[in-house]
Amino acid sequence: MTMTTSVFISRIRGLPVVDPDGDKLGKVRDVVVQIGRTGAPRVRGLLVELFARQQIFISIQRVSAIDAAQVATTGVINTRRFSRRDTETLVVEDLFDREVGWRGHEGRYRIRDVAMKAIRNREWELAEAALVAVARRPAFRRREHVVIADWSELTGLASGGRGNEQLLAELEDMHAADVARKLHDMEPGRRAKVVEALADETLADALEELPEDEQVQLISLLDAERAADILGEMDPDDAADLIKELAPDIAEQLLARMERTDAETVRQLMAYADETAGGMMTTEPVILPADARVADALALVRNEELTPALAGMVYVCRSPLEVPTGRFLGGVHIQRLLREPPSTLVSELIDSDLEPLSAGEELPYVSRYFATYNLVNAPVVDEDNRLLGAVTVDDVLDHMLPEDWRGRGLDGLEPEPATEPDTAEVNSGRS
């Protein structure tokens, strides 16, 4: 079975949903999306009706394949009854037959169908809408003419939220650190409601910016199924750090509910001591084969999901390219890539002066290493010279700053306005 890159919702409505063993769970009834103020709505999951008539939610991350005959799922499925969150919109129930405008065209149009497309592995967004013009006067047996419009051209679609919708729409468009600050400042009752309504990706990014004690508090507000999904959305090193803070029985329960590959990666990272290169590294650096060219490397580092630090260097390895890779050949700085012709082999541009870190190197050595080589991103290899991951400068700073630095920063990110110092301050050496 293969994953379709684009599909109209009416085509999958009513399709059987099967588990990894091929047994039928139920049928697709709707698609759950989140409509923000900007960008295409992200697909959060499927509304599935079990044979007992109970409707449940299946995260899109649990959908492994969609074809004309069925929808296949993976992992553990939560059969708790579906309850819509504040920011969620149901495509069939809320969008079908809704009137909208079409930018660049006169009149009003009615949505007859909506297409979603895969934007990356197990991530989908709404892409197009099948529209019919709304007639000014009823026409007897008039045949409808269906046109296809890009989702970005539709007007008159606001957030589908029903409560706290303005705040939630704002949070979805904020930088992760700003979302974290908002959550930090909220009173507990409201924070719990907002956390329940936020998209998984937004909440995962915000959790990474919070102090560890608050991460534990927020993840504890969620049911086990969603908590596992959130951990799967987080960077593996951050997820490992958070899981280490949980009670062992809860940690094991969440790891068991995560996708197998995600859980395996997190378990590997948990085996390293916190303040070592292995404990600080991410397992998702940019990796290229020896025959890749500059154009290939630049295409990869353009990925908006990459942090600036991770995009600062690409790594050249022998096959396999998943960590742990084949033999590590070296790293190439993005500045070097930008200065070379697109057809140049990346392997010809390797920084031969850069020695990789070993996983057991401790924080003092790692910090001096970053300062010596002026790096934002450094490779970590095992004893067989296989790439295990990369440490980024923000992870080094996280471990060098005081434990409560996130809390302090969240309470006072804005600098105080400059004022003229008084005489006493000048005399005491303060400025």
C-alpha positions in Angstrom: 0.0 0.0 0.0 1.3 3.5 -0.8 0.6 6.9 0.7 -1.3 9.2 -1.6 0.2 12.7 -1.8 -3.2 14.4 -2.2 -6.8 13.2 -1.6 -10.3 14.7 -1.5 -12.0 14.2 1.8 -15.2 12.8 0.1 -13.1 10.0 -1.3 -11.9 8.7 2.1 -15.2 9.3 4.0 -16.6 5.9 4.7 -13.4 4.0 4.0 -12.6 1.2 6.5 -9.8 1.9 9.0 -7.5 -1.0 9.8 -5.0 -1.7 12.5 -1.4 -3.0 11.9 -2.7 -6.6 11.7 -5.3 -5.7 9.0 -8.3 -6.0 11.4 -11.0 -3.4 10.8 -11.5 -0.8 13.5 -14.3 1.2 12.0 -14.9 3.8 9.2 -13.7 7.3 8.5 -16.5 9.9 9.3 -14.6 13.2 9.1 -11.2 14.9 9.1 -10.2 17.1 12.0 -8.2 20.2 11.1 -7.1 23.4 12.7 -7.7 26.7 10.9 -5.3 29.5 12.0 -5.1 33.1 10.9 -2.3 32.4 8.4 -1.2 29.4 6.4 -3.1 26.3 5.3 -5.1 24.4 7.9 -3.1 21.5 9.4 -4.7 18.1 9.6 -4.8 16.9 13.2 -6.4 13.5 12.6 -9.4 11.5 11.6 -12.8 11.1 13.2 -13.5 7.4 13.1 -16.7 5.6 13.9 -16.2 2.3 15.5 -18.6 -0.6 14.8 -20.1 0.1 18.2 -21.1 3.5 16.8 -18.7 5.3 19.2 -16.7 8.0 17.5 -13.0 8.3 18.3 -10.1 10.5 17.2 -7.0 9.0 15.5 -4.0 11.3 15.2 -2.8 11.8 11.6 0.6 10.6 13.0 -1.0 7.2 13.5 -2.0 7.0 9.8 0.6 5.0 7.9 -1.1 4.7 4.5 -4.2 5.9 2.6 -5.4 4.3 -0.6 -8.7 3.9 -2.5 -9.7 0.9 -0.4 -8.7 1.6 3.2 -6.9 3.7 5.7 -4.1 1.9 7.6 -3.0 2.8 11.1 0.0 2.0 13.3 0.7 2.0 17.0 -1.7 2.0 19.9 -5.1 3.6 19.2 -7.0 5.4 22.0 -10.6 4.4 21.9 -11.8 7.1 24.2 -14.9 8.9 22.8 -14.0 11.9 20.6 -14.5 15.4 22.2 -13.8 18.4 20.0 -11.2 20.9 21.2 -11.7 24.6 20.9 -9.6 25.2 17.9 -10.7 22.1 15.9 -12.8 22.2 12.8 -14.5 19.2 11.2 -14.1 19.3 7.4 -17.3 17.6 6.4 -19.5 18.9 9.2 -18.2 22.5 9.3 -16.8 23.3 5.8 -18.9 21.3 3.3 -21.6 23.6 1.8 -20.1 26.7 3.5 -20.1 29.9 1.5 -16.7 31.5 0.8 -15.1 34.1 -1.4 -12.6 33.3 -4.1 -9.8 35.8 -4.4 -9.7 37.3 -7.9 -13.3 36.1 -8.7 -16.6 37.8 -8.3 -19.6 36.5 -6.4 -19.8 33.8 -3.7 -19.0 30.1 -3.8 -20.1 27.1 -1.9 -17.6 24.4 -0.8 -18.5 21.0 -2.2 -15.3 19.1 -1.3 -11.9 19.7 0.2 -8.6 18.1 -0.7 -5.7 17.5 1.8 -2.1 16.8 0.7 0.9 15.3 2.4 3.5 17.9 3.1 6.0 15.6 4.8 6.0 12.2 6.4 2.7 11.7 8.2 1.9 15.5 8.1 -1.0 16.8 6.0 -2.6 20.1 5.4 -5.7 21.3 3.4 -4.6 22.2 -0.2 -7.6 22.8 -2.4 -11.4 23.2 -2.4 -14.0 22.1 -5.0 -16.3 25.1 -5.4 -19.6 25.8 -7.1 -20.9 29.3 -7.7 -23.8 30.5 -5.6 -26.6 31.4 -8.1 -28.3 34.8 -7.5 -31.6 33.3 -8.5 -32.7 29.6 -8.3 -32.4 27.8 -11.6 -34.6 24.8 -12.5 -32.4 21.7 -12.8 -29.4 23.8 -13.5 -26.2 21.6 -13.5 -23.6 22.8 -11.1 -20.2 23.6 -12.6 -17.4 22.6 -10.2 -14.1 24.5 -10.1 -11.0 23.8 -8.1 -9.4 26.6 -6.1 -6.2 26.7 -4.1 -6.9 26.9 -0.4 -4.8 30.1 -0.1 -7.2 31.8 -2.5 -10.3 31.4 -0.3 -11.6 34.2 1.8 -14.1 34.4 4.6 -12.8 31.4 6.6 -12.0 32.3 10.1 -10.7 30.0 12.9 -13.1 27.2 13.7 -12.6 27.7 17.4 -15.5 28.2 19.7 -13.9 29.5 22.9 -10.7 31.4 23.6 -10.5 31.4 19.8 -8.6 34.7 19.5 -6.0 33.7 22.1 -5.5 30.3 20.5 -5.2 31.7 17.0 -2.6 34.1 18.3 -0.6 31.3 20.0 -0.6 29.2 16.9 1.2 32.1 15.0 3.7 32.9 17.8 7.3 31.8 18.2 7.6 28.8 20.5 9.4 30.9 23.2 6.6 33.4 23.2 4.0 30.6 23.5 6.0 29.2 26.4 6.0 32.6 28.1 2.2 32.9 27.7 1.6 29.5 29.2 4.0 30.3 32.0 2.1 33.4 32.9 -1.4 31.8 32.8 -3.3 30.8 35.9 -3.5 27.0 36.2 -7.1 26.6 35.2 -6.9 28.5 32.0 -3.5 27.0 31.2 -5.1 23.5 31.3 -7.8 24.5 28.9 -5.4 26.1 26.5 -3.0 23.2 26.6 -5.9 20.9 25.8 -6.8 23.0 22.7 -3.4 23.7 21.3 -2.1 21.8 18.2 0.3 19.0 19.1 3.2 20.6 17.2 2.7 24.0 18.8 2.5 22.5 22.3 5.6 20.4 21.7 7.6 23.4 20.5 6.5 25.4 23.5 7.3 22.6 26.0 10.9 22.6 24.8 11.1 26.3 25.9 9.8 25.8 29.4 11.7 24.9 32.6 11.8 21.2 33.3 9.4 21.4 36.3 6.8 23.1 34.2 7.3 20.6 31.3 6.4 17.8 33.8 3.4 19.7 35.1 2.0 20.3 31.6 2.6 16.8 30.2 0.9 15.5 33.3 -2.3 17.3 32.3 -2.6 15.2 29.2 -4.0 11.7 28.7 -1.3 9.1 28.0 -2.2 8.8 24.3 -1.8 12.6 23.6 1.2 12.9 25.9 3.0 10.2 23.8 2.0 12.1 20.6 3.5 15.3 22.0 6.7 13.6 23.0 6.9 12.2 19.4 6.6 15.8 18.1 9.5 17.1 20.3 13.1 16.9 19.3 14.4 13.5 20.5 16.9 15.0 22.9 14.3 17.3 24.5 11.9 14.4 24.8 14.5 12.2 26.4 15.3 15.0 29.0 11.6 15.3 29.8 11.0 11.6 30.2 13.9 11.3 32.6 12.1 13.7 34.9 8.9 11.6 35.0 8.2 8.7 37.4 9.6 5.5 36.0 6.3 3.8 35.6 4.8 6.8 33.8 7.9 7.2 31.6 7.6 3.5 30.5 3.9 3.8 29.8 4.5 6.8 27.5 7.4 5.2 25.7 5.3 2.1 25.1 2.7 4.4 23.4 5.1 6.3 21.2 5.9 5.3 17.6 8.4 2.5 17.8 11.2 4.3 16.0 10.7 7.5 18.1 10.7 5.5 21.3 13.9 3.6 20.3 15.7 6.9 19.6 14.6 8.4 22.9 15.7 5.3 24.8 19.1 5.5 23.2 19.5 9.1 24.2 18.4 8.4 27.8 21.3 6.0 28.1 23.8 8.9 28.0 24.6 11.1 31.0 22.9 14.5 30.8 26.0 16.7 30.5 27.8 14.7 27.9 27.8 15.1 24.1 25.6 12.0 23.8 23.1 13.4 26.3 22.9 16.8 24.6 22.9 15.7 20.9 20.0 15.6 18.6 19.7 12.5 16.3 18.3 14.5 13.4 21.2 16.5 11.8 21.4 17.1 8.0 23.1 14.0 6.5 24.2 13.5 2.9 25.8 10.7 0.9 29.3 11.2 -0.5 28.0 11.7 -4.1 25.6 14.6 -3.1 26.1 18.0 -4.6 25.9 21.5 -3.3 22.4 21.9 -4.8 21.2 18.8 -2.8 22.7 20.2 0.4 21.1 23.6 0.0 17.7 22.1 -0.8 17.8 20.2 2.5 18.9 23.2 4.7 16.1 25.3 3.3 13.7 23.1 5.3 11.8 25.6 7.5 11.6 22.9 10.2 15.3 23.1 10.8 16.6 25.4 13.4 19.3 27.9 12.3 21.9 26.0 14.4 21.1 22.6 12.7 21.2 24.2 9.3 24.6 25.6 10.0 26.4 22.4 9.0 25.7 19.3 6.9 27.4 15.9 7.4 28.7 13.6 4.8 28.5 9.8 5.6 28.6 6.5 3.9 25.4 4.4 3.8 23.2 4.0 5.8 22.3 7.6 6.2 20.1 7.1 9.3 21.9 7.4 12.6 24.0 5.5 13.5 25.2 6.0 10.0 28.0 4.3 8.0 31.5 5.8 8.2 31.5 9.5 9.0 33.4 11.4 6.3 33.2 15.0 7.7 31.2 18.2 8.0 30.6 21.1 5.6 29.7 24.6 6.8 26.7 26.3 5.2 28.9 29.4 4.4 31.1 27.2 2.3 28.1 25.7 0.5 26.9 29.2 -0.4 30.2 30.1 -2.0 30.4 27.1 -4.3 28.8 26.2 -7.7 25.6 24.0 -7.3 27.2 21.1 -9.2 30.2 20.8 -6.8 30.4 17.6 -4.8 29.8 18.3 -1.1 32.5 15.7 -0.1 35.1 18.0 -1.8 34.2 20.8 0.7 34.6 18.9 4.0 36.3 20.8 6.8 39.4 18.6 7.4 40.4 20.5 10.6 37.1 19.6 12.4 37.5 16.6 14.7 34.2 15.1 15.8 33.1 14.7 19.4 32.8 11.4 21.1 29.5 10.7 22.9 31.1 10.5 26.3 32.8 14.0 26.2 31.6 16.1 29.1 30.2 19.6 29.1 33.4 21.5 30.0 35.2 19.9 27.0 32.2 20.3 24.7 31.9 24.1 25.5 35.6 24.7 24.9 35.3 22.7 21.7 32.5 25.0 20.5 34.5 28.1 21.4 37.7 26.9 19.8 36.1 26.1 16.4 33.5 28.9 16.5 30.7 26.4 15.9 26.9 26.4 16.2 26.6 22.7 15.4 29.1 19.8 16.0 29.2 16.1 15.0 29.1 13.2 17.6 30.5 9.8 16.6 30.9 6.4 18.2 34.1 4.4 18.5 33.6 3.0 15.0 33.4 6.6 13.5 29.7 6.3 12.8 27.7 9.6 13.1 25.3 9.4 16.1 24.0 12.9 16.0 24.9 16.5 16.4 25.2 18.9 19.4 23.9 22.4 18.8 25.1 25.5 20.6 21.6 26.1 22.2 21.9 22.7 23.8 25.3 23.6 25.2 24.0 26.9 26.6 21.0 25.1 28.1 23.4 23.0 30.2 25.8 25.9 31.0 23.2 28.4 32.3 21.6 28.1 35.8 18.9 25.5 36.1 16.2 28.1 36.5 17.3 30.3 33.6 14.2 29.5 31.6 11.9 30.7 34.4 13.9 33.8 34.9 13.9 34.6 31.2 10.2 34.0 30.9 9.5 36.4 33.7 11.6 39.2 32.3 12.4 38.9 28.6 11.8 42.6 27.9 14.8 44.8 28.7 14.2 47.6 31.2 14.1 51.1 29.6 17.3 53.0 29.8 17.3 55.8 32.4 19.7 58.4 33.5 21.8 57.1 36.4 21.6 59.1 39.6 24.6 60.3 41.5 24.5 57.6 44.1 24.5 54.9 41.4 27.5 56.4 39.6 29.4 56.7 42.8 28.8 53.1 43.7 30.1 51.9 40.3 26.7 51.0 38.8 25.7 52.3 35.4 
